Amino acid sequence: MWKQINGRLVQTVDTTRVEYKTRISKAILDELKIIANEHNTHVGYLLENGFENLLYEDYINYDKKKRPKDRIEFRTTCDEEILKNLRTFAKEHKLNLNDVIETSAQYINLDAVKKGKWRYRIEH
């Protein structure tokens, strides 16, 4: 992101975002990549929006017996506070974080997802 300091633009790192690694269904990831491309955004932003909406609902219905068998490693970034809350939510519901992340894909609101160039925003 960029910050305006003394009338000049200075490029900085957004310290509120953290990198994380997860294992997610390849089928879900492929679908998210298509949606991200169609809506000029990134998969990480889609997932982050799903996280927020899932946490807002404060309910999850997940059948552990139907876990996908095609999980692959995926790395992205997320707001640190949202990710922390998602981990707590998963623990409270006795689920793996991967299960909650995959389920959150159903909660994405495309009208509220950050655009792909959000990381280049200018803050004052």
SULHUTA-V247701 format. One record per residue. N is the residue number from 1. OMEGA is omega as a letter, one per 40 degrees, with the letter a starting at -180 (none if undefined). Layout:
n->(N:N)
omega->(OMEGA:OMEGA)
This chain:
n->(1:2:3:4:5:6:7:8:9:10:11:12:13:14:15:16:17:18:19:20:21:22:23:24:25:26:27:28:29:30:31:32:33:34:35:36:37:38:39:40:41:42:43:44:45:46:47:48:49:50:51:52:53:54:55:56:57:58:59:60:61:62:63:64:65:66:67:68:69:70:71:72:73:74:75:76:77:78:79:80:81:82:83:84:85:86:87:88:89:90:91:92:93:94:95:96:97:98:99:100:101:102:103:104:105:106:107:108:109:110:111:112:113:114:115:116:117:118:119:120:121:122:123:124)
omega->(i:i:i:a:a:i:i:i:i:i:a:i:i:a:i:a:i:i:i:a:i:i:a:a:i:i:i:a:i:i:i:i:i:i:i:i:a:a:i:i:a:i:i:i:i:a:a:i:i:i:a:a:i:i:i:i:i:i:i:i:a:i:a:a:a:i:i:a:a:a:i:i:i:i:i:i:i:i:a:a:i:i:i:i:i:i:i:i:a:a:i:a:i:i:i:i:i:a:a:i:i:i:a:i:i:a:a:i:a:i:a:a:i:i:a:a:a:a:i:a:i:i:a:none)
